[in-house]
Amino acid sequence: MKQEILIGGNGRQQVSLSAATANRHGMIAGATGTGKTVTLQVLAEGFSRIGVPVFMADVKGDLSGLASAGGMNERIQQRLDRIGIADYRNQPSPVLFWDLFRRLGHPVRTTISDMGPLLLSSLLELNDTQTGVLYSAFALADDHGMLLLDLKDLRSMLNWLSENARSLSSQYGNISRASVGAIQRRLLVLEEQGAEQFFGEPALNINDLMITDFSGRGVISVLDVTDLMNKSPRLYATYLLWLLSELFETLPEVGDPDKPRLVLFFDEAHLLFDRAPRALLDKVEQAVRLIRSKGVGIFFISQSPLDVPADILGQLGARVQHALRAFTPRDRKAVRSVAETFRPNPELDSEQVITELATGEALVSVLDEQGAPSQVQRILVRPPESRIGPLTPAERAQTLERSPLKGRYDQDIDRESAHEILMQRAEHEAQAAAQRDAQSAAEPGQGRRAPSRQGFGEAIGKSLVRSLSSSIGRQIGNKIVRGILGSILR
């Protein structure tokens, strides 16, 4: 059975998005205040109604209203009549709330190992030399079977790397102490922005974003990032890219299903690509192209489609373009470029209409049954069935209390990882050295033994080398599976 999501209409015709083409991705664009958030809400509700789970980031704090039924008024009724919607009813959607800072939703965590050096170096804005050192730290952890779970694990590994730079250079390349120090300073800044709450366990289980409720409706996962956008928009962008990579590596191929398994809405999409290194952009573009075969659809939300790299923009099947302003020559050039990306409609001058659209109006093009873009249409976006605007704190608390994931992510887990292993080894080496010195001093006829020149880091290094025959050493070859788009890199 063909399933469609009604986007809106203009009195003469309605425009709907086919669920079968939703994994071809899409774009919602427009200037501030033109109706992008309501369009996002309408699409999320539509996917939920047909049983498709949705993930979205709440940038402005007003998407929590999805969990509550909306209300009727004269303006909404007029819009319904103009579009020709007869089966409209106010109703809530099933919603899960998430929050990296653990205040307004379930905690969201991942590990340093799962994040991988490519994404982490982008987050820290490292140069090429510093990025190389970070890769060495990850390689060293892999070679010695040590998990990098949180920031203290990474700091300890970097300290060990710096202390043993000379002996490790032949295997892991030149390791500059200055570069290690620069990375450590960047980690401190990241910690001050609250990132230490993001790294650790229990890590997010991707399957918890892909659930339906008892009635078969797809659950909408809403990640609150209002504070995060103020403190560290780069961490927000990195989280979305990590989520994309996890889905790409975890989900099996399904081809072109009748409807997506999951739909992602990436708001403030320009942040995903601003200042990102070319290596990362290449992998993201490749992932967007290939993840459709995993049954995942991605909708980018930004002020202008030109915020998205051309290679990705060309892969977006559904386009909802709200108004753009053309106050300067640069603005007019952008409007012209955007208009040229639509399939022309002889009845519309897209370039002119884009600047004339009222709030809640949009130019829309979707893919037809053959996968070709439809002619662009000017429409009114349908009203959402849920509340426009946020829940009250009490309403959000009630929703969290009823969550099926209540308690699953609330308790921190700090199992043995790189930090603990390195500290234990250092302590054992220090004790062994003290015993050797005491024994030497107690032996008759022996002069005072020269103090050991072995430093703290060197002691750990030798201990680690000896441990290759131990249980940890036997894990060599069983590399820790992690890293941005690892299956592509392999």
C-alpha positions in Angstrom: 0.0 0.0 0.0 1.4 3.4 -1.0 1.9 5.7 2.0 2.2 9.5 1.7 2.8 12.4 3.9 0.7 15.5 3.1 3.0 18.6 3.1 0.3 21.1 2.0 -1.6 22.5 -0.9 -2.7 25.6 -2.8 -6.5 25.1 -3.3 -5.9 23.5 -6.7 -3.7 20.6 -5.7 -2.1 19.0 -2.8 1.6 18.1 -2.5 2.6 14.9 -0.7 5.9 13.2 0.0 5.9 9.5 -0.9 7.3 7.3 2.0 9.0 5.2 -0.6 11.2 8.1 -1.7 11.9 9.5 1.8 15.2 7.7 2.0 16.4 9.9 -0.9 16.7 12.7 1.7 15.5 16.3 1.7 16.0 19.9 2.6 13.9 22.5 4.5 15.3 26.0 3.9 14.3 29.6 4.5 15.1 32.8 6.3 14.5 33.1 10.1 10.8 33.3 10.9 9.4 31.9 7.6 8.0 28.6 9.0 10.8 26.0 8.8 10.1 24.7 12.3 6.4 24.1 11.6 7.3 22.3 8.4 9.7 20.1 10.3 7.0 19.4 12.9 4.5 18.5 10.1 6.9 16.1 8.4 7.9 14.5 11.8 4.2 13.9 12.6 3.6 12.4 9.2 6.5 10.0 9.5 5.3 9.0 13.0 1.8 8.3 11.8 3.0 5.8 9.2 5.2 4.0 11.7 8.6 5.6 11.0 10.7 6.6 14.0 12.2 10.1 13.8 15.2 11.8 15.4 15.5 15.6 15.6 17.5 18.2 17.4 15.5 20.9 19.2 17.7 24.0 18.6 15.2 26.7 19.8 13.4 24.7 22.5 10.0 24.7 20.9 9.7 21.2 19.5 8.7 19.5 22.7 5.1 20.5 21.9 5.1 17.4 19.6 4.2 15.4 22.8 0.9 17.3 23.3 -2.2 17.8 21.2 -2.6 21.1 19.5 -5.6 23.4 19.5 -8.0 24.7 16.9 -8.6 28.4 16.0 -10.0 30.3 13.1 -6.7 30.7 11.3 -6.0 27.0 11.4 -9.5 26.2 10.1 -9.1 28.7 7.2 -5.8 27.0 6.3 -7.4 23.6 6.4 -10.3 24.7 4.2 -7.9 26.3 1.7 -5.7 23.2 1.4 -8.7 20.9 1.4 -7.9 18.8 4.5 -11.0 17.0 5.8 -9.5 14.4 8.2 -7.5 16.8 10.4 -7.6 16.2 14.2 -5.5 17.5 17.0 -3.4 14.7 18.6 0.0 14.2 20.2 2.9 12.2 18.9 4.8 9.6 20.9 8.0 11.4 22.0 11.3 10.6 23.8 13.3 13.4 25.2 17.1 13.4 25.2 19.7 15.9 26.5 23.5 15.8 26.4 23.5 17.8 29.7 21.1 15.3 31.4 18.6 18.0 32.5 15.7 17.9 30.1 15.8 14.3 28.9 17.6 11.0 28.9 21.4 11.3 28.9 23.2 10.8 25.6 26.7 9.4 25.8 29.3 7.9 23.5 32.9 6.8 24.2 36.1 8.3 23.0 36.8 5.1 21.1 33.5 5.2 19.4 33.9 8.8 18.4 37.2 8.0 16.7 40.2 10.2 15.9 38.8 11.8 12.8 35.7 13.3 14.4 37.5 14.1 17.6 40.3 16.0 15.8 37.6 18.0 13.9 35.8 18.8 17.2 39.1 19.9 18.8 40.1 21.9 15.6 43.5 20.3 15.5 46.1 21.0 12.8 47.6 18.1 10.7 50.5 17.5 13.1 48.3 17.4 16.2 45.8 15.2 14.3 48.6 12.7 13.6 49.5 12.6 17.3 45.9 11.9 18.2 45.8 9.0 15.6 49.0 7.7 17.3 47.2 7.7 20.7 44.3 5.7 19.3 46.6 3.3 17.5 48.6 2.7 20.7 45.4 2.1 22.7 44.3 -0.4 20.1 47.6 -2.2 20.0 47.6 -2.7 23.8 43.9 -3.5 24.1 43.0 -0.5 26.2 39.6 1.1 26.0 39.3 4.9 25.6 36.0 5.5 27.2 36.1 9.1 28.6 38.3 12.2 28.6 40.5 11.0 31.5 41.4 7.9 29.5 42.5 10.0 26.6 44.5 12.4 28.8 46.3 9.5 30.4 47.1 7.9 27.0 48.4 11.3 25.7 50.6 11.7 28.8 52.1 8.2 28.3 52.6 9.0 24.7 54.5 12.2 25.5 56.6 10.5 28.2 57.7 7.8 25.8 57.9 9.8 22.6 61.5 8.7 21.8 61.0 5.0 22.1 57.6 5.0 20.3 58.6 7.2 17.4 59.9 4.2 15.2 56.4 2.6 15.4 54.0 5.5 15.7 55.9 8.3 14.1 57.3 11.6 15.5 55.4 12.6 18.6 55.9 16.2 19.6 55.4 17.1 23.2 54.2 20.5 22.1 51.5 18.9 20.0 50.5 16.7 22.9 50.3 19.8 25.1 48.1 21.6 22.6 45.7 18.7 22.5 45.5 18.6 26.2 44.7 22.3 26.3 41.9 21.7 23.8 40.5 18.9 25.9 40.4 21.3 28.9 38.4 23.8 26.8 36.1 21.0 25.7 35.6 19.9 29.3 34.7 23.4 30.3 32.0 23.4 27.7 30.4 20.3 29.3 31.7 17.7 27.0 32.8 15.4 29.8 29.1 14.5 30.3 28.9 13.3 26.7 31.8 10.9 26.9 31.4 7.7 29.0 29.1 4.8 29.6 26.4 3.6 29.3 26.6 4.7 25.6 23.6 5.3 23.6 22.1 2.2 22.0 21.1 3.2 18.4 18.1 0.8 18.6 16.5 3.0 21.2 16.1 5.7 18.5 14.2 3.3 16.3 11.2 2.2 18.3 7.4 2.4 17.8 4.7 2.7 20.4 1.9 0.2 21.2 -0.2 1.6 18.4 2.5 1.2 15.8 3.3 4.9 15.5 7.0 5.8 15.2 8.5 7.4 18.3 10.0 10.9 17.8 13.3 11.4 19.6 13.8 15.0 20.5 17.3 16.0 21.5 17.4 19.3 23.5 20.4 21.3 22.3 19.4 24.8 23.4 22.2 25.1 26.0 24.6 23.2 23.8 24.2 25.6 20.9 25.2 28.4 23.2 28.2 26.6 24.8 29.6 24.6 21.9 27.8 24.5 18.5 30.8 22.5 17.2 30.0 19.7 19.7 26.4 19.7 18.5 27.6 19.3 14.9 30.0 16.5 15.9 27.3 14.6 17.7 25.1 14.6 14.6 28.0 13.4 12.5 28.8 10.7 15.1 25.1 9.6 15.0 25.3 9.4 11.2 28.4 7.3 11.3 27.0 4.9 14.0 23.9 4.3 11.9 26.0 3.8 8.8 28.2 1.2 10.5 25.4 -0.5 12.5 22.4 -0.9 10.2 22.2 -3.7 7.6 21.5 -3.0 3.9 17.8 -3.0 3.1 17.8 -1.5 -0.4 14.8 0.7 -1.2 12.1 -0.1 1.4 8.4 1.0 1.2 9.2 3.4 3.9 12.3 4.4 5.9 13.5 2.7 9.0 14.4 6.0 10.5 14.4 9.7 9.5 16.8 12.2 10.8 16.3 16.0 10.9 19.6 17.9 11.1 18.8 21.5 12.1 21.3 24.3 11.6 22.9 22.1 8.9 25.6 24.6 8.1 27.3 23.7 11.4 28.0 20.2 10.1 30.2 21.5 7.3 31.7 24.8 8.6 35.4 24.4 9.1 35.2 20.6 8.8 38.4 19.1 7.3 38.3 17.9 3.8 38.8 14.3 4.9 35.7 14.4 7.1 33.6 16.2 4.4 34.5 13.4 2.0 33.3 10.7 4.4 30.1 12.6 5.3 29.2 13.1 1.6 29.9 9.4 1.0 27.8 8.4 4.0 24.8 10.5 2.9 24.9 8.9 -0.5 25.1 5.4 0.8 23.0 5.4 3.9 19.8 5.5 1.9 20.4 1.8 1.2 20.2 1.3 5.0 16.7 2.7 5.0 17.6 6.0 6.6 16.4 9.4 5.3 18.0 12.7 6.2 16.5 16.1 6.1 18.8 19.1 6.4 17.3 22.3 7.8 19.1 25.6 7.2 18.5 29.2 6.1 19.8 28.5 2.6 20.3 25.4 0.5 23.7 26.8 -0.4 24.8 26.1 3.2 25.1 22.4 2.2 27.9 21.2 -0.1 26.9 20.9 -3.7 27.7 17.1 -3.7 25.2 16.6 -0.9 22.6 19.1 -2.2 22.5 17.1 -5.5 21.4 14.0 -3.5 18.4 15.6 -1.9 15.1 14.4 -3.4 12.5 16.5 -1.5 12.9 20.3 -1.3 10.8 22.7 0.9 11.9 26.3 0.3 10.5 29.0 2.5 11.0 32.7 1.8 14.5 34.2 1.3 15.3 37.9 1.4 17.2 39.7 -1.3 18.4 42.9 0.2 21.9 42.9 -1.3 23.5 41.7 -4.6 24.9 38.7 -2.8 21.4 37.8 -1.5 19.9 38.2 -5.0 22.6 35.9 -6.4 21.8 33.3 -3.8 18.1 33.5 -4.6 18.8 33.0 -8.3 21.0 30.0 -7.5 18.3 28.4 -5.3 15.6 29.0 -7.9 17.7 27.3 -10.5 17.9 24.1 -8.5 14.1 23.4 -8.9 12.5 21.7 -11.8 10.8 24.7 -13.6 7.1 25.2 -13.6 5.8 27.3 -16.5 3.2 28.9 -14.2 5.8 30.1 -11.7 8.7 32.4 -11.7 10.6 30.7 -8.8 13.2 33.4 -8.5 10.6 36.1 -7.9 8.2 33.9 -5.8 11.0 32.9 -3.3 11.2 36.6 -2.1 7.4 37.0 -1.9 6.4 33.9 0.1 4.5 34.6 3.3 5.1 32.9 6.6 3.9 29.3 6.2 4.1 29.3 2.4 6.8 27.4 0.5 8.0 26.3 -2.8 8.0 22.5 -2.8 9.3 19.8 -5.1 9.3 16.0 -4.3 10.2 12.9 -6.2 7.6 11.1 -8.3 7.1 7.4 -8.5 9.9 7.1 -11.1 12.3 9.0 -8.8 12.3 12.2 -10.9 11.7 15.6 -9.3 8.3 17.1 -9.7 7.6 20.5 -11.0 8.0 23.1 -8.2 4.7 24.2 -6.6 3.8 27.1 -4.4 1.8 25.8 -1.4 0.6 26.5 2.1 2.1 24.1 4.6 -0.5 22.2 6.5 -1.0 22.9 10.2 0.6 20.4 12.6 -1.7 18.2 14.7 0.4 18.7 17.9 1.1 21.9 19.8 3.0 24.7 18.2 5.4 25.7 21.0 7.1 24.0 24.0 5.7 21.9 26.8 5.6 23.3 30.3 8.3 21.9 32.7 5.6 19.9 34.5 4.4 18.4 31.2 7.9 17.5 30.2 8.5 15.9 33.6 5.4 13.8 33.2 6.5 12.6 29.7 9.9 11.6 31.1 8.3 9.8 34.0 6.3 7.7 31.5 9.2 7.0 29.2 9.9 3.3 28.4 13.7 4.1 28.8 13.4 5.5 32.3 16.4 4.5 34.3 18.3 2.9 31.4 20.9 5.6 31.0 20.7 7.4 34.3 23.5 5.6 36.2 27.1 6.2 35.2 29.4 3.2 34.6 33.1 3.6 35.0 34.7 0.2 34.1 38.4 -0.4 33.8 39.9 1.4 30.9 43.1 3.1 29.8 43.3 5.5 32.8 42.9 2.8 35.4 45.3 0.4 33.6 48.0 3.0 33.3 47.7 4.1 36.9 47.8 0.6 38.2 50.9 -0.3 36.1 52.6 2.9 37.3 51.9 2.0 40.9 53.2 -1.5 40.5 56.4 -0.4 38.8 57.0 2.2 41.6 56.5 -0.5 44.3 58.8 -2.9 42.5 61.5 -0.2 42.1 61.2 0.6 45.8 61.6 -3.1 46.8 64.7 -3.5 44.5 66.3 -0.4 46.1 65.6 -1.7 49.6 66.9 -5.1 48.8 70.1 -3.7 47.3 70.7 -1.5 50.3 70.3 -4.4 52.7 72.8 -6.8 50.9 76.2 -6.9 52.7 79.3 -5.9 50.7 77.3 -4.0 48.2 77.8 -0.4 47.8 75.0 2.1 47.4 73.2 1.4 44.1 73.0 4.3 41.7 69.5 5.6 41.6 67.4 4.4 38.7 67.3 6.7 35.7 64.0 5.1 34.7 61.3 7.8 34.6 57.6 7.4 35.4 56.5 7.2 31.8 59.3 4.8 30.9 58.3 2.5 33.7 54.8 2.3 32.4 56.2 1.8 28.9 58.3 -1.2 29.8 55.5 -2.7 31.8 53.2 -2.4 28.8 55.7 -4.0 26.6 56.1 -6.9 29.0 52.3 -7.3 29.2 52.1 -8.4 25.6 52.1 -12.0 26.8 49.4 -11.2 29.4 45.7 -11.4 28.9 45.6 -7.8 27.6 48.5 -8.6 25.2 46.6 -11.5 23.8 43.9 -9.1 22.6 46.3 -7.8 20.0 44.7 -8.2 16.6 41.2 -7.9 18.0 41.1 -4.2 17.4 38.5 -2.0 19.1 35.8 -1.4 16.5 35.3 2.3 16.3 35.9 5.4 14.2 34.0 7.6 11.9 32.6 5.6 9.0 35.0 2.7 9.7 33.4 0.5 7.1 34.1 3.1 4.5 37.7 3.6 5.6 38.3 -0.1 5.5 
